[in-house]
Amino acid sequence: MTDAPKAPVRAWIGGGLLLILSVVLQMAQASAWGVGGAAFDASSVLLWLSRAALAASLLVFAFGWKGEGSVIARRPVGVIALVVLAFMPLTDLIWIAIPYEATPSDILLWLNYTLLAVWLAAAIIAVAAVARAGVIARPWNIAPAIGLAVVAGTGALLQVVGVSTGADGMGFGLLRLLNELVMILVPVLLGVLALVLGLRPAPPAEPTPVQVYPTVSE
């Protein structure tokens, strides 16, 4: 007798769709500058919708759906890291509340690097939790870590080139374009991977062989 194939993982399907949707909304936001007016800024609406979709995706991956599908097996450290990442976009409200003219530039720079460090620490903890949880099959469990390494690597390289050559150099422009492409491709590929893994049923388990002992003849 064999076990039935595993049902699709709805949390992974929903999380993957939300992750892809966040990128689509982000791209739409980039092309919506100047649309609307003071009462309705289409660009700002699309930006916050994109962030809401990303936050919902991370929360679904963290907690699962109806108790199933958590990519970090609901381990507290991983859950906290994903929740922090989900709510990091709300830190933009800090910049809205800060009076730039009355705030020293050193404080603004320190705050910016602090928020960046919190995001990076939470992201590292989250991808490590996914890799160690054992919920996602190998080698796909390290896909988020690879994606983070690519995003962080291109971002750091962009900063180094920007400081050394300035923002007007051709190399900086190409790296900036590459960084923007990476910021689109990485979440889309991770979303597609989540969809594929969520939709693909596990193969039935092999039947356990039963050893038949010969009867003892009298």
Order of alpha helices (4+ residues) and beta strands (2+ residues): alpha-alpha-alpha-alpha-alpha-alpha-alpha
